[in-house]
Amino acid sequence: MQDLTQSDSGDDIPRDKLTGSLRRPSVKKNVAAIHVSGKLTLLQRKLSNVLLLNAYDTLISRPKHQIDARTLCLMVGYNSNDMETLKQSLRSLAETTAEWDMLDEQGRQEWGVSSLLSYAKLKGGICEYAYSPALAEKLHDPKVFALINLNIQRRFTSGHALALYENCYRFVRTGSTGWWPIELFRRLMGVDGSAYYDSFKHLNAKVIKPAVAEVNKTSNILLEPEFRKMGRQVVELRFKIKENPQLGLLNIDDGEGIRQGLTYRRLIAVGVSDRLARQWIAQHGEAYVNEKLDYLAGREGIESPVRYLTAAIRDDYKPADGSEAAPSNADIGSLDEMRALRTKQLDRIRALVADRSPTQRDADKRLFLARLKDAALRADFGKSGWDSAANRSAIVRFWDEMVPGAFEDLT
């Protein structure tokens, strides 16, 4: 959770009398820095990010913050009933110090230190916690702290990799972290107390190379380390940074574009294999395949939907003239009432979601997804979220359980 913000700073030194890098007209200086010990475990580091995200909107306006303990465990990967591990992690955060060294707008130096959490407690299934006012002010400043995308955070399996990502992410626009003393880097990675990592050979092989590889594979940035030596000894390092052009393709193969479509999900729902579904859509187009799916939906007593659909697509089945009975006025009235009810339910669901914190919203989605066993339904929810028409009844039941009586006034 360390970020550095840089700004250009000129000088009045006669550069024509200087040589090498000293001739540069400006130098980028850190105007803000927050360093948090890298000795937190991977899960503890994830926990600190979730707590901060949960509190961020009211970081300055409220002295303390709350989050459902079960939600918190779910967000960071703990067993939802593992309160002992959660207690230990909260204890570690309270014992971890955050240190800042920064220049204000007038150029005055400010140094400070604070525990990462001023306190934390668990009571009645709720986790309550707080930051010191001074640290909360620094963390809330967007020039100092960049919120970490929790979806990316979850991908990390190494604490060193996540720590490196957090320390580099802020610099994606400037393209480089700037040079860090090797001692600072050891501290950020949490290995400053180990004699083994005093050797740069060991540090590079066990920390730098694996962490860079995981960041490049897992996240939305690409890192390239560079080293500066004094004699034969590495004394500084920096990381060149650029956006990862494969971010949109993470965990996505060549067929993912098709898999995001409603037609694909409808095919999967009736039992068509992934390969065949993609083949049909690529060969015939979504409109044609949807037409045959609609035709299949209007047939009764079909023992093998996939075999029937195969024939319908191959032979271009079409409904006979007049085979579809016109709906009666009563049917139309019932449909209008149902549509009106579903619109009201959707509006209510959107309001319930809006009342949740960002962390709770993410946890709600994960809880609901865990209930869905059908791949097509999971895919539809993944694309449409709480607006998913295919999951509407299940979504209403879910929110009625989360907020009892939420739909009682709707008819």
DOVEXSE-110733 format. One record per residue (C-alpha): residue number from 0; residue in one letter; z, y, x. Coordinates in steps of 0.05 Angstrom, whole numbers, plus 5000, padded with zeros to 4 digits. Example, Ala and Ser with C-alpha at 12.3 -4.5 7.8 and 13.67 -1.06 7.14 Angstrom:
(0,"A",(5156,4910,5246))
(1,"S",(5143,4979,5273))
***
This chain:
(0,"M",(5000,5000,5000))
(1,"Q",(4984,5046,5057))
(2,"D",(4933,5101,5050))
(3,"L",(4909,5155,5096))
(4,"T",(4873,5218,5073))
(5,"Q",(4830,5255,5122))
(6,"S",(4804,5326,5127))
(7,"D",(4762,5364,5177))
(8,"S",(4797,5411,5223))
(9,"G",(4761,5460,5269))
(10,"D",(4784,5490,5335))
(11,"D",(4775,5552,5377))
(12,"I",(4770,5516,5444))
(13,"P",(4708,5535,5484))
(14,"R",(4670,5470,5476))
(15,"D",(4619,5486,5529))
(16,"K",(4674,5475,5580))
(17,"L",(4692,5406,5553))
(18,"T",(4658,5339,5562))
(19,"G",(4648,5275,5523))
(20,"S",(4682,5267,5455))
(21,"L",(4722,5331,5466))
(22,"R",(4658,5371,5453))
(23,"R",(4658,5352,5380))
(24,"P",(4665,5413,5335))
(25,"S",(4717,5380,5290))
(26,"V",(4766,5323,5288))
(27,"K",(4789,5285,5227))
(28,"K",(4865,5287,5221))
(29,"N",(4910,5248,5176))
(30,"V",(4942,5297,5127))
(31,"A",(4980,5242,5090))
(32,"A",(5003,5173,5107))
(33,"I",(5049,5122,5073))
(34,"H",(5065,5060,5113))
(35,"V",(5098,5001,5079))
(36,"S",(5122,4942,5120))
(37,"G",(5071,4887,5122))
(38,"K",(5126,4834,5122))
(39,"L",(5121,4825,5048))
(40,"T",(5093,4758,5026))
(41,"L",(5027,4756,4989))
(42,"L",(5060,4750,4921))
(43,"Q",(5111,4805,4937))
(44,"R",(5054,4851,4957))
(45,"K",(5018,4835,4892))
(46,"L",(5083,4847,4854))
(47,"S",(5091,4916,4885))
(48,"N",(5020,4935,4863))
(49,"V",(5031,4910,4792))
(50,"L",(5096,4948,4786))
(51,"L",(5063,5011,4811))
(52,"L",(5004,5005,4765))
(53,"N",(5050,4993,4706))
(54,"A",(5090,5056,4723))
(55,"Y",(5033,5101,4748))
(56,"D",(5020,5142,4685))
(57,"T",(5093,5162,4679))
(58,"L",(5112,5158,4753))
(59,"I",(5133,5231,4754))
(60,"S",(5155,5242,4683))
(61,"R",(5202,5183,4676))
(62,"P",(5259,5163,4723))
(63,"K",(5254,5089,4708))
(64,"H",(5202,5040,4683))
(65,"Q",(5201,4975,4645))
(66,"I",(5156,4914,4639))
(67,"D",(5164,4848,4604))
(68,"A",(5188,4799,4657))
(69,"R",(5143,4743,4630))
(70,"T",(5083,4789,4634))
(71,"L",(5102,4809,4705))
(72,"C",(5107,4736,4728))
(73,"L",(5040,4721,4696))
(74,"M",(5007,4780,4729))
(75,"V",(5027,4760,4800))
(76,"G",(5020,4685,4794))
(77,"Y",(5092,4662,4785))
(78,"N",(5111,4610,4735))
(79,"S",(5132,4650,4674))
(80,"N",(5201,4616,4675))
(81,"D",(5213,4624,4750))
(82,"M",(5263,4681,4747))
(83,"E",(5295,4662,4813))
(84,"T",(5231,4674,4852))
(85,"L",(5222,4740,4815))
(86,"K",(5293,4761,4832))
(87,"Q",(5282,4745,4905))
(88,"S",(5217,4784,4906))
(89,"L",(5249,4845,4873))
(90,"R",(5306,4841,4923))
(91,"S",(5255,4842,4979))
(92,"L",(5220,4903,4951))
(93,"A",(5287,4940,4946))
(94,"E",(5301,4922,5019))
(95,"T",(5232,4944,5043))
(96,"T",(5224,5015,5069))
(97,"A",(5165,5061,5057))
(98,"E",(5156,5116,5109))
(99,"W",(5111,5177,5106))
(100,"D",(5090,5228,5157))
(101,"M",(5046,5283,5129))
(102,"L",(5023,5355,5132))
(103,"D",(5026,5398,5070))
(104,"E",(4974,5450,5051))
(105,"Q",(5007,5501,5096))
(106,"G",(5004,5454,5155))
(107,"R",(5079,5440,5156))
(108,"Q",(5101,5372,5178))
(109,"E",(5140,5327,5130))
(110,"W",(5171,5261,5148))
(111,"G",(5209,5217,5100))
(112,"V",(5233,5146,5087))
(113,"S",(5254,5111,5024))
(114,"S",(5265,5041,4999))
(115,"L",(5203,5016,4962))
(116,"L",(5244,5007,4898))
(117,"S",(5308,5046,4889))
(118,"Y",(5333,4991,4841))
(119,"A",(5310,4935,4797))
(120,"K",(5345,4894,4743))
(121,"L",(5329,4839,4695))
(122,"K",(5361,4840,4626))
(123,"G",(5339,4810,4560))
(124,"G",(5272,4788,4587))
(125,"I",(5256,4859,4611))
(126,"C",(5248,4881,4683))
(127,"E",(5272,4952,4694))
(128,"Y",(5259,4988,4759))
(129,"A",(5253,5056,4792))
(130,"Y",(5226,5093,4852))
(131,"S",(5261,5148,4889))
(132,"P",(5236,5216,4865))
(133,"A",(5208,5233,4934))
(134,"L",(5169,5168,4939))
(135,"A",(5145,5172,4867))
(136,"E",(5115,5241,4881))
(137,"K",(5077,5214,4942))
(138,"L",(5052,5152,4906))
(139,"H",(5028,5192,4847))
(140,"D",(4985,5237,4890))
(141,"P",(4913,5210,4886))
(142,"K",(4900,5238,4956))
(143,"V",(4953,5192,4983))
(144,"F",(4949,5130,4942))
(145,"A",(4889,5092,4913))
(146,"L",(4903,5044,4857))
(147,"I",(4884,4973,4877))
(148,"N",(4839,4936,4829))
(149,"L",(4882,4878,4804))
(150,"N",(4822,4835,4790))
(151,"I",(4803,4839,4864))
(152,"Q",(4876,4832,4885))
(153,"R",(4882,4765,4850))
(154,"R",(4826,4736,4892))
(155,"F",(4865,4742,4957))
(156,"T",(4900,4680,4985))
(157,"S",(4926,4712,5049))
(158,"G",(4979,4766,5055))
(159,"H",(4947,4793,5118))
(160,"A",(4880,4799,5083))
(161,"L",(4909,4836,5023))
(162,"A",(4948,4882,5070))
(163,"L",(4885,4897,5109))
(164,"Y",(4847,4911,5045))
(165,"E",(4900,4959,5020))
(166,"N",(4900,4996,5086))
(167,"C",(4825,5002,5090))
(168,"Y",(4803,5012,5018))
(169,"R",(4819,5087,5018))
(170,"F",(4767,5100,5072))
(171,"V",(4706,5070,5039))
(172,"R",(4676,5140,5029))
(173,"T",(4689,5162,5100))
(174,"G",(4663,5097,5129))
(175,"S",(4719,5085,5178))
(176,"T",(4795,5081,5181))
(177,"G",(4797,5121,5245))
(178,"W",(4831,5094,5307))
(179,"W",(4898,5060,5297))
(180,"P",(4946,5046,5354))
(181,"I",(4952,4971,5362))
(182,"E",(5027,4977,5351))
(183,"L",(5016,5009,5283))
(184,"F",(4967,4954,5263))
(185,"R",(5018,4900,5281))
(186,"R",(5069,4935,5238))
(187,"L",(5022,4941,5178))
(188,"M",(5006,4867,5183))
(189,"G",(5080,4850,5188))
(190,"V",(5077,4817,5256))
(191,"D",(5109,4872,5298))
(192,"G",(5172,4831,5309))
(193,"S",(5136,4769,5336))
(194,"A",(5128,4759,5411))
(195,"Y",(5070,4712,5396))
(196,"Y",(5028,4769,5368))
(197,"D",(5043,4814,5428))
(198,"S",(4982,4778,5456))
(199,"F",(4919,4811,5429))
(200,"K",(4884,4744,5436))
(201,"H",(4931,4713,5386))
(202,"L",(4931,4774,5341))
(203,"N",(4855,4774,5338))
(204,"A",(4848,4699,5327))
(205,"K",(4904,4690,5276))
(206,"V",(4906,4756,5239))
(207,"I",(4846,4802,5249))
(208,"K",(4788,4753,5245))
(209,"P",(4814,4713,5185))
(210,"A",(4835,4775,5147))
(211,"V",(4768,4810,5158))
(212,"A",(4731,4747,5136))
(213,"E",(4771,4742,5071))
(214,"V",(4764,4816,5055))
(215,"N",(4689,4812,5065))
(216,"K",(4684,4749,5022))
(217,"T",(4733,4770,4968))
(218,"S",(4731,4845,4956))
(219,"N",(4687,4904,4941))
(220,"I",(4685,4928,5014))
(221,"L",(4658,4901,5079))
(222,"L",(4697,4911,5144))
(223,"E",(4675,4910,5216))
(224,"P",(4730,4917,5269))
(225,"E",(4720,4957,5333))
(226,"F",(4767,4958,5393))
(227,"R",(4784,5011,5445))
(228,"K",(4809,4988,5512))
(229,"M",(4849,5020,5568))
(230,"G",(4830,4979,5628))
(231,"R",(4829,4907,5603))
(232,"Q",(4881,4919,5548))
(233,"V",(4863,4934,5476))
(234,"V",(4903,4995,5456))
(235,"E",(4870,5018,5391))
(236,"L",(4827,4990,5336))
(237,"R",(4790,5016,5275))
(238,"F",(4751,4986,5218))
(239,"K",(4682,5009,5198))
(240,"I",(4677,5004,5122))
(241,"K",(4621,5002,5072))
(242,"E",(4615,4981,5000))
(243,"N",(4600,4908,4988))
(244,"P",(4532,4903,4955))
(245,"Q",(4549,4833,4931))
(246,"L",(4609,4857,4889))
(247,"G",(4570,4848,4824))
(248,"L",(4551,4778,4848))
(249,"L",(4620,4753,4867))
(250,"N",(4629,4685,4836))
(251,"I",(4561,4693,4803))
(252,"D",(4501,4650,4815))
(253,"D",(4428,4661,4798))
(254,"G",(4438,4644,4725))
(255,"E",(4495,4691,4712))
(256,"G",(4453,4744,4679))
(257,"I",(4430,4694,4627))
(258,"R",(4501,4667,4619))
(259,"Q",(4525,4735,4597))
(260,"G",(4480,4735,4536))
(261,"L",(4499,4716,4465))
(262,"T",(4440,4667,4460))
(263,"Y",(4466,4627,4519))
(264,"R",(4536,4624,4488))
(265,"R",(4508,4601,4422))
(266,"L",(4470,4545,4457))
(267,"I",(4532,4523,4495))
(268,"A",(4572,4524,4430))
(269,"V",(4527,4472,4397))
(270,"G",(4530,4426,4458))
(271,"V",(4469,4446,4499))
(272,"S",(4479,4437,4574))
(273,"D",(4482,4497,4621))
(274,"R",(4417,4478,4656))
(275,"L",(4378,4466,4591))
(276,"A",(4404,4530,4559))
(277,"R",(4381,4572,4618))
(278,"Q",(4314,4535,4619))
(279,"W",(4300,4548,4545))
(280,"I",(4318,4622,4549))
(281,"A",(4276,4632,4611))
(282,"Q",(4217,4595,4582))
(283,"H",(4217,4619,4509))
(284,"G",(4257,4683,4509))
(285,"E",(4322,4699,4472))
(286,"A",(4289,4720,4407))
(287,"Y",(4253,4654,4398))
(288,"V",(4313,4612,4416))
(289,"N",(4358,4652,4370))
(290,"E",(4309,4641,4313))
(291,"K",(4315,4565,4323))
(292,"L",(4390,4570,4328))
(293,"D",(4391,4606,4261))
(294,"Y",(4346,4552,4233))
(295,"L",(4394,4498,4258))
(296,"A",(4453,4536,4227))
(297,"G",(4420,4532,4159))
(298,"R",(4413,4457,4161))
(299,"E",(4466,4408,4137))
(300,"G",(4481,4337,4157))
(301,"I",(4451,4342,4227))
(302,"E",(4480,4285,4268))
(303,"S",(4454,4309,4335))
(304,"P",(4447,4385,4338))
(305,"V",(4421,4385,4409))
(306,"R",(4366,4334,4394))
(307,"Y",(4347,4371,4330))
(308,"L",(4346,4438,4366))
(309,"T",(4303,4409,4421))
(310,"A",(4251,4389,4369))
(311,"A",(4257,4456,4333))
(312,"I",(4243,4493,4397))
(313,"R",(4187,4446,4420))
(314,"D",(4152,4444,4352))
(315,"D",(4168,4514,4328))
(316,"Y",(4206,4494,4265))
(317,"K",(4206,4548,4211))
(318,"P",(4240,4550,4143))
(319,"A",(4194,4534,4084))
(320,"D",(4178,4591,4037))
(321,"G",(4233,4600,3986))
(322,"S",(4278,4549,4018))
(323,"E",(4331,4600,4030))
(324,"A",(4365,4617,3964))
(325,"A",(4375,4692,3951))
(326,"P",(4448,4712,3952))
(327,"S",(4479,4730,3885))
(328,"N",(4512,4796,3869))
(329,"A",(4580,4763,3872))
(330,"D",(4564,4736,3941))
(331,"I",(4542,4805,3964))
(332,"G",(4606,4835,3937))
(333,"S",(4649,4784,3973))
(334,"L",(4611,4795,4038))
(335,"D",(4621,4871,4033))
(336,"E",(4696,4861,4022))
(337,"M",(4700,4814,4081))
(338,"R",(4663,4863,4126))
(339,"A",(4709,4919,4104))
(340,"L",(4770,4877,4119))
(341,"R",(4744,4858,4188))
(342,"T",(4730,4931,4203))
(343,"K",(4801,4949,4186))
(344,"Q",(4828,4891,4227))
(345,"L",(4786,4912,4287))
(346,"D",(4810,4984,4282))
(347,"R",(4882,4959,4279))
(348,"I",(4871,4914,4340))
(349,"R",(4842,4972,4379))
(350,"A",(4902,5014,4362))
(351,"L",(4950,4959,4383))
(352,"V",(4914,4951,4450))
(353,"A",(4914,5027,4461))
(354,"D",(4990,5027,4455))
(355,"R",(4998,4977,4513))
(356,"S",(5004,4996,4586))
(357,"P",(4946,4977,4633))
(358,"T",(4986,4920,4661))
(359,"Q",(5005,4894,4592))
(360,"R",(4932,4898,4569))
(361,"D",(4911,4855,4627))
(362,"A",(4966,4805,4613))
(363,"D",(4948,4803,4539))
(364,"K",(4877,4784,4555))
(365,"R",(4899,4729,4602))
(366,"L",(4947,4701,4550))
(367,"F",(4893,4700,4497))
(368,"L",(4841,4669,4544))
(369,"A",(4890,4614,4560))
(370,"R",(4887,4593,4487))
(371,"L",(4811,4587,4486))
(372,"K",(4786,4518,4506))
(373,"D",(4713,4527,4485))
(374,"A",(4670,4554,4542))
(375,"A",(4625,4594,4495))
(376,"L",(4685,4628,4461))
(377,"R",(4715,4644,4529))
(378,"A",(4649,4674,4552))
(379,"D",(4642,4716,4489))
(380,"F",(4713,4743,4498))
(381,"G",(4698,4756,4571))
(382,"K",(4639,4800,4551))
(383,"S",(4664,4833,4487))
(384,"G",(4740,4832,4496))
(385,"W",(4780,4845,4433))
(386,"D",(4714,4863,4397))
(387,"S",(4691,4791,4403))
(388,"A",(4663,4771,4335))
(389,"A",(4663,4698,4353))
(390,"N",(4739,4700,4365))
(391,"R",(4758,4749,4309))
(392,"S",(4803,4702,4270))
(393,"A",(4838,4677,4332))
(394,"I",(4846,4749,4357))
(395,"V",(4879,4770,4291))
(396,"R",(4927,4711,4294))
(397,"F",(4944,4728,4367))
(398,"W",(4961,4800,4351))
(399,"D",(4999,4781,4289))
(400,"E",(5043,4738,4334))
(401,"M",(5049,4793,4386))
(402,"V",(5065,4847,4334))
(403,"P",(5092,4812,4271))
(404,"G",(5068,4845,4207))
(405,"A",(5014,4884,4242))
(406,"F",(4962,4869,4188))
(407,"E",(5007,4864,4126))
(408,"D",(4982,4929,4096))
(409,"L",(4909,4908,4101))
(410,"T",(4876,4876,4041))
***
